[in-house]
Amino acid sequence: MVDATEDTTSAPSTPATPGTPGAPLFGAFRTERNSNVRRGMSLLKNCRCFSNVEATWASEEGNMGPFGCAMPSTPPVSLARKVGAEFVGTLILIFAGTATAIVNQKTQGTETLLGLAASTGLAVMIVILSTGHISGAHLNPSVTIAFAALKHFPWKQVPMYIGAQVMASLCAAFALKGVFHPFMSGGVTVPSVSHGQAFALEFIISFNLMFVVTAVATDTRAVGELAGIAVGATVMLNILIAGPTTGGSMNPVRTLGPAVAANNYRGIWVYLTAPVLGALCGAGTYKLVKLPEDDIDTQGKPSTTRSLRR
């Protein structure tokens, strides 16, 4: 084995290059590299994202310091903007769903059940994709109450969200009354079966809806980018199931606004209570069956957070 002192004395007097026998492979670039590192550090210190840059650069010398870079946070959305987006989104949903039912009555059933389901499902999908990043696109008092009950939404904002949803429903219903009078009765959801059967159906389809909404909106392992498609498809499926018997409301304001505009309150208690109870049960059930966050760490999967999108 060659002694270290012998290596030193036999080192060439000229700067070492990668082609110099016995010299380190990248020795010639060490000085330049160190100067580049110092220059890079001076530049990065000016960035808030790299405020802990000394600890980060220490990793190059074999000492892994704490990683000090954090992505800039998204500016918070004001409550006024959230409520405004919720109003507009609910207005679009109620107008589209109710208008399709009115047109179906006016044209003697040409829209068909499939058309009614597709219209409402598409309306839900486009509203979630367009306003979900602003307000969360609840569009439904049942969803708002269920999220608050599961501590995914602050209770202090619940009255303002529900107020915006109710006002949007009334505005859409009276706008439709002015356009389609006297065919407004076609847009009202009324049970064609007993109240008990209607309650059971509305409870079940609201359960289905909220189970899916809770999955795509609160679970970090679900594909949140497909939330609009998943929720819209669930709404469409539920209307195909319950449309001929209850109208497939799933939403108290879907029934309330048209009922006030048409002055038809038959069985309205079913549509004000069953969706809320079904949504609470659906959200609670998903919370019970979903994989705990602790299991993610044991499986070696990083946990990420995502803003709510319904």
Secondary structure as GFF3:
##gff-version 3
##sequence-region A 1 310
A	DSSP	alpha_helix	4	9	.	.	.	ID=ss1
A	DSSP	three_ten_helix	27	29	.	.	.	ID=ss2
A	DSSP	alpha_helix	30	44	.	.	.	ID=ss3
A	DSSP	three_ten_helix	48	50	.	.	.	ID=ss4
A	DSSP	alpha_helix	53	57	.	.	.	ID=ss5
A	DSSP	three_ten_helix	58	61	.	.	.	ID=ss6
A	DSSP	alpha_helix	79	106	.	.	.	ID=ss7
A	DSSP	alpha_helix	112	135	.	.	.	ID=ss8
A	DSSP	alpha_helix	141	149	.	.	.	ID=ss9
A	DSSP	three_ten_helix	155	157	.	.	.	ID=ss10
A	DSSP	alpha_helix	158	180	.	.	.	ID=ss11
A	DSSP	three_ten_helix	184	187	.	.	.	ID=ss12
A	DSSP	alpha_helix	195	218	.	.	.	ID=ss13
A	DSSP	three_ten_helix	224	226	.	.	.	ID=ss14
A	DSSP	alpha_helix	227	246	.	.	.	ID=ss15
A	DSSP	alpha_helix	252	262	.	.	.	ID=ss16
A	DSSP	alpha_helix	268	289	.	.	.	ID=ss17
A	DSSP	alpha_helix	293	298	.	.	.	ID=ss18
###
